Amino acid sequence: DPRTLEPHYALLPVWMLHTRWKEQDFLFAMNGQTGKLIGDLPVDKGRVAAWFAGISIPLMILTALIMLL
């Protein structure tokens, strides 16, 4: 009956996660069944740059060596 105003519990497998990183707050939700995350996760720009350089520089060297042969 939609006119009945009684509270009902809803148990959802969702975890709300909060973390603080480099003076910034990050809030995201995790599905308890699938483990999927929704929200903005902290990213270290230095690590991203190092990862990109670690992949791209060897590929450029390999390409240059192949072109010389």
Summary of the structure (lengths in Angstrom):
residues: 69
radius of gyration: 23.6
end to end distance: 79.6
largest distance: 80.8
contacts: 106
relative contact order: 0.11
helix: 35%
strand: 28%
